[in-house]
Amino acid sequence: MDPLDAHQRAQDTFAGVLANVGPDQLGAPTPCSEWTIQDLIEHVLGGNELVGPWGGSPDEPAARPDDLVAAHRAAAAAAQAVFAGPDGLTTMFKLPFGELPGQLFIGLRTTDVLTHAWDLAAATGQSTDLDPELAAEQLAAVRAFVGPQFRGPGKPFQDEEPCSSERALADQLAAFLGRKV
């Protein structure tokens, strides 16, 4: 799948789940034990807003709308525009843990956004059967990339959790990245 299409699909999936989150749910816990639903949404919005600055854009992120769905839509579009730009997939992005070319960074963002869409869906009682084609692609990618050096306390992922191969592919992705499904 084209990386720009995959990124857009992950953002659209997150937006679809976010549209069904009520204000009364924002303080509820998520599968990411240290985050509430509000924290998780903020993580995705903030990650999208940092794509431009991490890619060297001198522009400040646009003012964030008060409505969370509108805020996500704007931040996702801005991130997509950076990646879709003339050098978006070749630019070196200066991330907190090192530099990555856009071609790799877009994959990380895609996996992050799709996985957090799963977290948000699970936390709010929505279906976690999210974009099976995209979930299959992302699961294959993380299986090739995420090894023991990235798992455990203080690392990006917890140990893989058990998950039947008959579960939705997004469930399998979440379990591989350390979520209980």
C-alpha positions as CSV (number, residue, x, y, z in Angstrom):
1,M,0.0,0.0,0.0
2,D,1.2,3.5,-0.8
3,P,2.6,5.0,2.5
4,L,0.6,8.2,1.9
5,D,-2.6,6.2,1.5
6,A,-1.9,4.1,4.5
7,H,-1.3,7.2,6.6
8,Q,-4.5,8.8,5.5
9,R,-6.4,5.6,6.2
10,A,-5.0,5.5,9.7
11,Q,-6.0,9.1,10.3
12,D,-9.5,8.5,8.8
13,T,-9.9,5.4,11.1
14,F,-8.9,7.4,14.1
15,A,-11.3,10.2,13.1
16,G,-14.2,7.7,12.7
17,V,-13.6,6.3,16.2
18,L,-13.1,9.8,17.7
19,A,-16.4,11.0,16.2
20,N,-18.2,8.5,18.6
21,V,-16.5,9.6,21.8
22,G,-18.6,11.7,24.1
23,P,-17.3,14.5,26.4
24,D,-18.3,12.4,29.4
25,Q,-15.8,9.7,28.4
26,L,-12.7,11.9,28.2
27,G,-11.6,11.0,31.8
28,A,-12.0,7.3,31.4
29,P,-9.0,4.9,31.3
30,T,-7.6,3.4,28.1
31,P,-5.6,0.2,27.3
32,C,-2.5,2.6,27.7
33,S,-2.6,2.4,31.5
34,E,-1.0,5.8,32.0
35,W,-3.4,7.6,29.8
36,T,-7.0,8.7,30.0
37,I,-9.0,9.0,26.8
38,Q,-8.2,12.7,26.8
39,D,-4.5,12.0,27.1
40,L,-4.6,9.5,24.3
41,I,-6.4,11.9,22.0
42,E,-3.9,14.6,22.9
43,H,-1.0,12.2,22.1
44,V,-2.4,11.7,18.6
45,L,-3.1,15.3,18.0
46,G,0.2,16.4,19.3
47,G,2.0,13.8,17.2
48,N,0.3,15.1,14.1
49,E,1.1,18.7,15.0
50,L,4.8,17.9,15.4
51,V,5.3,16.3,12.0
52,G,6.0,19.7,10.4
53,P,8.4,21.0,13.0
54,W,10.2,17.7,13.2
55,G,10.6,17.9,9.4
56,G,12.2,21.3,9.7
57,S,9.1,23.5,8.9
58,P,9.6,26.9,10.4
59,D,5.8,27.3,10.5
60,E,4.1,27.1,13.9
61,P,1.2,24.6,14.1
62,A,-2.1,26.2,13.4
63,A,-4.3,27.2,16.3
64,R,-6.2,24.2,17.5
65,P,-10.0,24.2,17.2
66,D,-11.9,23.6,20.5
67,D,-13.8,20.7,19.0
68,L,-11.7,17.5,19.2
69,V,-12.9,16.1,15.9
70,A,-12.2,19.3,14.1
71,A,-8.8,19.5,15.9
72,H,-7.9,16.0,14.8
73,R,-9.0,16.7,11.2
74,A,-6.9,19.8,11.0
75,A,-3.8,18.2,12.6
76,A,-4.1,15.1,10.5
77,A,-4.4,17.1,7.3
78,A,-1.4,19.2,8.2
79,A,0.7,16.0,8.9
80,Q,-0.5,14.5,5.6
81,A,0.4,17.6,3.7
82,V,4.0,17.5,5.1
83,F,4.4,13.9,4.1
84,A,2.8,14.5,0.7
85,G,5.1,17.5,0.0
86,P,7.8,17.4,-2.7
87,D,10.4,16.1,-0.2
88,G,8.1,14.7,2.4
89,L,9.2,11.1,2.2
90,T,12.9,11.9,1.8
91,T,13.3,14.7,4.4
92,M,15.1,13.8,7.5
93,F,12.8,14.2,10.5
94,K,14.5,15.1,13.8
95,L,12.7,13.1,16.4
96,P,13.4,13.0,20.1
97,F,15.1,9.6,19.7
98,G,17.0,10.3,16.5
99,E,16.7,11.2,12.8
100,L,14.5,9.2,10.4
101,P,13.7,9.8,6.7
102,G,10.1,10.6,6.0
103,Q,9.6,7.1,4.4
104,L,10.2,5.5,7.8
105,F,8.6,8.2,9.9
106,I,5.3,8.0,8.0
107,G,5.2,4.3,8.7
108,L,5.7,4.9,12.5
109,R,3.0,7.6,12.5
110,T,0.6,5.2,10.6
111,T,1.1,2.4,13.1
112,D,0.9,4.8,16.0
113,V,-2.4,6.4,14.8
114,L,-4.0,3.1,13.9
115,T,-3.0,1.5,17.2
116,H,-4.3,4.4,19.2
117,A,-7.6,4.2,17.2
118,W,-7.8,0.7,18.5
119,D,-7.1,1.9,22.0
120,L,-9.8,4.6,21.7
121,A,-12.3,2.1,20.3
122,A,-11.6,-0.4,23.1
123,A,-11.8,2.2,25.8
124,T,-15.2,3.5,24.5
125,G,-16.9,0.2,23.7
126,Q,-16.7,0.6,19.9
127,S,-15.8,-2.1,17.4
128,T,-12.0,-2.8,17.3
129,D,-12.3,-4.4,13.8
130,L,-10.6,-1.4,12.2
131,D,-9.5,-1.3,8.5
132,P,-8.5,-5.0,8.1
133,E,-6.3,-4.3,5.1
134,L,-4.4,-1.6,6.8
135,A,-4.2,-3.5,10.0
136,A,-2.7,-6.5,8.2
137,E,0.0,-4.3,6.6
138,Q,0.9,-2.6,9.8
139,L,1.0,-6.0,11.7
140,A,3.4,-7.4,9.2
141,A,5.6,-4.2,9.4
142,V,5.7,-4.2,13.2
143,R,6.5,-7.9,13.3
144,A,9.5,-7.2,11.2
145,F,10.6,-4.2,13.2
146,V,9.6,-4.5,16.9
147,G,12.0,-6.8,18.7
148,P,12.9,-7.4,22.4
149,Q,15.0,-4.2,22.4
150,F,11.8,-2.1,22.1
151,R,9.8,-4.0,24.8
152,G,9.5,-3.6,28.5
153,P,9.5,-0.9,31.2
154,G,10.6,2.4,29.9
155,K,10.5,1.2,26.3
156,P,7.9,2.0,23.6
157,F,6.1,-1.4,23.8
158,Q,5.1,-3.9,26.4
159,D,5.5,-7.7,25.9
160,E,3.3,-9.2,23.3
161,E,-0.1,-10.4,24.6
162,P,-1.8,-13.6,23.5
163,C,-4.4,-13.1,20.7
164,S,-6.1,-15.7,18.6
165,S,-5.4,-15.6,14.9
166,E,-9.1,-15.6,14.5
167,R,-9.5,-12.2,16.1
168,A,-9.7,-9.0,14.0
169,L,-6.4,-8.0,12.5
170,A,-6.4,-4.7,14.5
171,D,-6.8,-6.8,17.7
172,Q,-3.8,-8.9,16.6
173,L,-1.8,-5.7,16.0
174,A,-2.8,-4.3,19.4
175,A,-1.8,-7.6,21.1
176,F,1.5,-7.7,19.3
177,L,2.2,-4.2,20.6
178,G,1.4,-5.2,24.2
179,R,-2.3,-4.6,24.6
180,K,-4.6,-7.1,26.3
181,V,-7.4,-7.9,23.9
